Structure formats: C-alpha cells, structure tokens
C-alpha cells in the first residue's frame, strides 16, 4: 500500500521539478504571470489546466504537458508516413501527398517540392501527376524538411535535396 500526500500550496522554487494535475493550485502568491497550461482562479490563485511539469522563468509560470503534438519549425527535418495521394480533381488541381508527422494537422508534400527520379530538374507535367502513386504511395515512410508553416498550423514539406526521400 502506497500512501500519497498532496500538499495544497507550496512556495514557488525553481530547483526541483513539480508535477501537477489539472485543477491543482500551483501558487497563491501574487506577482506571477500565467503561461501556457495555467489559468487564474479569481482569488489570485494560479491553477494548472493540464497535467505536466511546472516551469518557471522569472515571473512567468507555465505547465509543460506530458503528452503533446509536434509543433514544426521551418528547417526541421521530419520523418512522416504518406496517408493520402491527391491527384488532379475536376475543380481543383491538388498534386500533393498528405503526410502524418504527428503534428496538430496533417502535413502536405507538393509534387513540385520533390526530386523527380534521376534528379532531373524540370517543370512538373501531367505525366508526372499520373505517376505520383508510383513515386510515393500510402504507408510509405519519408524524410523531409519543413519548408513553410501555413496560417492554420499545417506544415508544408519538401524533399528537394538528395539527403531526403
């Protein structure tokens, strides 16, 4: 039998890591700014909104969650799995692959953002679009670089270097 004792309020020290659960009071002290994973409970109490580790930087307190999704940055090299091949439809020219990179949204790899077989540099044609499924098909693993982050948080990838594929 393990006996667990919870303390309701502790002074904020930044020497030892502190684990918190959602709804747990982090501090009652005033003068701290609330960061990610926290909210203020009206009575100058700072409360955790996620389970995680309390981090303090000067007067800013945040809770780093145990489990989180990948937040991509331009230049990151990622490994992903192809989940969908989108070729030209009647209304919209898609010419892209959807890639699962364990970020908040699926990532996108455009036909124009890959090296063609043999390293040939030329404009992508309708023939290339028809061969998309031969280049990469569902469940293939790829290594790519984050080229752009869209306004909704989706990542645009590219494999235009010989070190990616």
C-alpha positions in Angstrom: 0.0 0.0 0.0 1.4 3.4 -1.0 0.4 6.5 0.9 0.2 9.6 -1.2 0.0 13.0 0.5 -0.9 16.1 -1.6 0.1 19.5 -0.5 -2.3 22.2 -1.4 0.1 25.1 -1.6 3.8 25.4 -2.0 6.2 28.3 -2.3 7.4 28.5 -5.9 11.0 27.3 -6.0 12.6 26.5 -9.3 15.2 24.0 -8.1 13.1 20.8 -8.1 10.6 19.8 -10.8 7.0 19.8 -9.6 4.3 17.6 -11.2 0.7 18.9 -11.3 -2.7 17.6 -12.3 -5.5 19.7 -13.9 -7.2 21.8 -11.3 -4.3 21.7 -8.9 -3.3 25.0 -7.4 0.2 26.0 -8.5 0.6 29.0 -6.2 -1.4 31.6 -4.3 1.4 34.1 -4.4 0.7 37.3 -6.3 3.0 38.8 -8.9 3.3 35.8 -11.2 2.2 35.9 -14.9 0.3 32.9 -16.1 1.6 31.0 -19.1 0.6 28.0 -21.2 -1.2 25.3 -19.3 -2.4 27.6 -16.5 -5.3 29.8 -15.6 -6.2 32.3 -12.9 -9.0 31.4 -10.5 -10.1 34.8 -9.5 -8.7 34.7 -5.9 -5.1 35.3 -7.1 -4.7 31.6 -7.4 -2.7 30.2 -10.3 -4.2 26.8 -11.3 -3.0 24.1 -13.7 -5.2 23.3 -16.7 -3.1 20.3 -17.9 -1.2 17.5 -16.3 2.6 18.2 -16.5 5.7 19.7 -15.1 5.6 23.3 -13.7 8.2 25.5 -15.4 9.1 29.0 -14.1 11.1 31.6 -16.0 11.5 34.7 -13.8 7.8 35.7 -13.1 6.2 33.5 -15.8 4.8 30.2 -14.8 3.7 27.5 -17.3 2.9 23.8 -17.2 4.7 21.7 -19.9 2.2 18.9 -20.6 3.3 15.2 -20.5 1.8 14.5 -23.9 1.8 17.0 -26.7 1.8 17.1 -30.5 4.8 18.2 -32.6 5.0 21.9 -33.4 7.0 22.2 -36.5 9.5 25.0 -37.3 10.9 25.9 -40.7 14.1 23.9 -41.3 13.2 20.9 -39.1 13.8 17.5 -40.7 10.9 15.2 -40.0 10.0 11.6 -40.7 6.4 11.0 -41.8 4.1 8.5 -43.3 2.1 9.1 -46.5 -1.6 8.8 -45.7 -3.2 10.0 -48.9 -2.2 10.7 -52.5 -4.2 13.6 -54.1 -4.1 14.0 -57.8 -6.0 16.4 -60.0 -9.7 16.6 -59.4 -12.2 18.3 -61.7 -12.3 21.6 -59.8 -9.0 21.9 -58.0 -5.5 20.9 -59.0 -4.2 19.2 -55.9 -1.0 17.3 -56.9 0.0 16.6 -53.3 0.6 13.9 -50.7 -0.8 14.2 -47.2 1.9 13.2 -44.6 1.3 12.2 -41.0 4.1 13.8 -38.9 2.2 13.7 -35.6 1.7 17.4 -35.6 -1.7 19.0 -35.0 -2.7 18.8 -38.6 -1.6 16.6 -41.5 1.4 17.9 -43.4 1.5 18.5 -47.1 4.1 17.5 -49.7 3.5 19.1 -53.1 4.5 17.4 -56.4 6.6 20.5 -57.1 8.5 20.0 -53.8 10.2 16.7 -54.6 13.1 15.5 -56.7 12.0 13.5 -59.8 13.7 10.2 -60.4 17.2 10.7 -61.7 17.4 14.1 -60.1 16.1 15.8 -63.2 15.2 19.5 -62.7 12.2 20.5 -64.9 8.6 21.6 -64.7 6.2 19.1 -63.5 3.9 17.8 -66.3 0.6 15.9 -66.4 2.6 12.7 -66.9 4.4 13.3 -63.5 1.0 13.8 -61.9 -0.2 10.5 -63.2 2.9 8.8 -61.8 2.5 10.3 -58.3 1.4 7.0 -56.9 4.5 5.3 -58.3 6.8 7.8 -56.6 5.1 7.7 -53.2 2.1 5.6 -52.2 0.1 5.3 -49.0 2.0 4.0 -46.0 5.5 4.9 -47.4 7.9 6.5 -44.9 9.7 9.7 -46.0 12.2 12.1 -44.6 11.6 15.7 -45.5 12.3 19.2 -44.4 9.7 21.7 -43.2 9.6 24.4 -45.9 6.6 26.5 -44.7 4.0 26.7 -41.9 0.5 27.6 -43.1 -1.7 30.0 -41.1 -3.8 27.1 -39.7 -0.6 25.4 -38.4 -0.3 22.7 -41.2 3.3 22.1 -42.4 4.4 22.2 -46.0 7.3 19.8 -46.6 9.9 19.4 -49.3 12.4 16.7 -50.3 14.3 18.7 -53.0 17.7 17.7 -51.6 19.3 14.4 -52.2 19.6 13.7 -48.5 15.8 13.5 -48.2 13.5 10.9 -49.7 
